[in-house]
């Protein structure tokens, strides 16, 4: 997930973290300067759901605007499938064997 709060705040005309911190305090969410710095810089270690609820209410946005999914990063972290005899056999198409006591395939 990508934390996108700073961009959403900029779209609402909020350019300073101190201004957003004041607005959040007015809404009942007081935080330390360090926590605000982490939220503003885009690298919070954690965000509680009740905090996210207040942030979205102040910014008048949905959580999907603040948290942006990054499926390509999930795919990159997924372990590669190992090639086993059964997967190798499934990927090889058998050639028809012609020989004694076998009929020719239909034309």
C-alpha distance (Angstrom), angle and dihedral (degrees) to the residues before:
residue distance angle dihedral
X1 . . .
X2 3.75 . .
X3 3.81 119.4 .
X4 3.80 107.0 -133.2
X5 3.83 103.2 171.7
X6 3.80 95.6 119.4
X7 3.81 92.5 54.9
X8 3.80 92.1 47.2
X9 3.81 89.9 49.4
X10 3.82 90.8 50.0
X11 3.80 90.1 51.5
X12 3.82 86.9 55.8
X13 3.81 92.6 49.7
X14 3.81 96.5 -103.0
X15 3.79 107.6 133.6
X16 3.82 102.9 162.8
X17 3.77 128.5 62.9
X18 3.80 90.0 -142.0
X19 3.79 90.2 59.5
X20 3.80 92.2 51.3
X21 3.81 90.8 44.5
X22 3.82 89.4 54.8
X23 3.81 91.3 48.9
X24 3.81 90.9 49.3
X25 3.82 90.6 49.4
X26 3.81 89.7 52.4
X27 3.81 87.8 53.4
X28 3.82 90.7 52.8
X29 3.80 101.0 -97.5
X30 3.80 110.3 116.0
X31 3.78 118.7 179.5
X32 3.76 140.7 170.4
X33 3.78 122.3 -95.4
X34 3.80 89.4 -112.0
X35 3.80 93.0 55.0
X36 3.80 90.3 48.0
X37 3.79 90.0 49.0
X38 3.83 90.6 53.7
X39 3.80 91.8 47.9
X40 3.80 92.1 46.6
X41 3.81 96.5 44.9
X42 3.78 91.9 55.0
X43 3.78 100.2 -116.6
X44 3.82 109.3 94.3
X45 3.79 114.5 165.9
X46 3.79 90.3 -146.9
X47 3.78 140.4 -7.0
X48 3.78 121.1 -159.6
X49 3.78 117.5 -135.2
X50 3.81 93.2 -120.8
X51 3.83 89.0 52.7
X52 3.80 90.5 49.3
X53 3.79 88.9 50.4
X54 3.82 92.0 55.5
X55 3.83 92.5 43.8
X56 3.81 90.6 52.7
X57 3.80 91.8 46.3
X58 3.82 92.5 51.4
X59 3.81 93.5 44.5
X60 3.82 91.1 40.9
X61 3.79 92.6 -131.2
X62 3.78 141.1 118.2
X63 3.82 122.5 -102.2
X64 3.81 88.4 -113.1
X65 3.81 88.9 65.7
X66 3.81 92.5 53.6
X67 3.81 96.3 39.6
X68 3.80 112.9 46.2
X69 3.80 118.7 -168.3
X70 3.81 118.7 -127.2
X71 3.82 106.8 -163.3
X72 3.82 93.0 171.9
X73 3.81 90.0 64.3
X74 3.79 90.4 51.4
X75 3.79 90.5 50.2
X76 3.82 90.9 49.5
X77 3.81 91.2 54.1
X78 3.80 93.7 49.8
X79 3.81 110.9 103.5
X80 3.78 116.5 -111.3
X81 3.78 115.5 -107.7
X82 3.77 113.1 -107.4
X83 3.78 116.9 -126.2
X84 3.78 108.6 -117.6
X85 3.76 130.8 179.1
X86 3.80 91.8 -100.3
X87 3.82 94.4 50.8
X88 3.80 91.0 44.5
X89 3.81 91.1 50.1
X90 3.80 90.7 49.2
X91 3.80 91.9 53.4
X92 3.83 95.0 50.4
X93 3.80 115.4 80.6
X94 3.78 111.8 -145.8
X95 3.79 118.5 -120.9
X96 3.78 115.6 -129.8
X97 3.77 112.0 -101.1
X98 3.74 115.9 -139.6
X99 3.72 118.3 -164.3
X100 3.69 145.6 114.4
X101 3.81 114.9 -28.1
X102 3.77 92.1 15.0
X103 3.72 126.7 109.8
X104 3.76 124.7 -134.7
X105 3.80 116.8 -103.2
X106 3.83 116.2 -103.9
X107 3.78 114.9 -86.1
